[in-house]
């Protein structure tokens, strides 16, 4: 029987992809499938817009619309270590 090959597209800069890699290696061990790693770079600024801040956290330049700001709001809160009200 021919060995099964699984193509895995992964953004090497993504912390989520980094966490998922162990599951892929586990799948490889359990099934004997050959894993073919293929790089994929997400274009985050095209999806979420971009912004730059100064040392105090003040927005200096923004290329985001209101919808994009809402999408990054919770991510930014967790990134700087603060927790939203009611978070465990």
N, C-alpha and C positions, 0 to 999 in steps of 0.2 A: 504494500500500500504506500502511496506517495505521501511524503510528509506535508502537512498542512502549513501554509504560510499566512501570517496575519500582518497586515500593514497597519502600523500605528503612527498617526500624524501627531506630533507633539511640539508645542511651543516651549523651547528649552529655557525661556526666561520666565515662564509662568510658574508660580508656586503651586498652583493646582495640578499642573502637569507633573511637577516634581513628586507630589504626593501620590499621584495615580501610577507612577512608574512601577512601584512595588507590586501593585495588582497585576500589571502586565507581566512582570517577571514570574509572579506566582502562576499565572495562566500558562506561561511557557513551561514551567516545571511540571505542572499538573497534566498538561495535554501533550507535551512533546512537540508542540507547534514551533515553527521557526518564526521569530519576530523580526520584522523588517521595520526599523526605526526611520521615519521620514520627518525632516524638520519642517515646521510650519510656524511662521511668525505672524502673530495676531497684530493687526493695525489698530491698536487701542485708541490713538487720537482720532481716527476716522469714525470710530464707534462712540466714544465717550467725549470727544473734543479734547482740548488740552488747556492747561492753565499753568502759570508759574507764580510762585509765591516768594515773598522775602523771608528773612530769618524769623520774623514775628508771625508768620502765617497769613499775612495780608496778601490778597490777590493783586499781583502787579500787572498781569496780562492774561486775558482769557479768550479762548476761542470755543466757547460752549454756549448752547442755547439753554433755556430753562429746563427742558426735558433732560438734557444731558447732565445738568447740575443735580437734578433729583436722583439720577441713576448712580452718581458717584458719592452722594452725601453719606450714606451709611458706610461705604468702603473707606472714605476719608476718616470717619470717626474711629473706626477700628484700627486703621493704619497708625494713627498717632497715639494709640493706647488708651484713649478715653472710651468709656462705655455709655451707650445711650441709656436714658432713664428706664429702669426696670430690667436691664440686662443682668444676667448672672455672671 
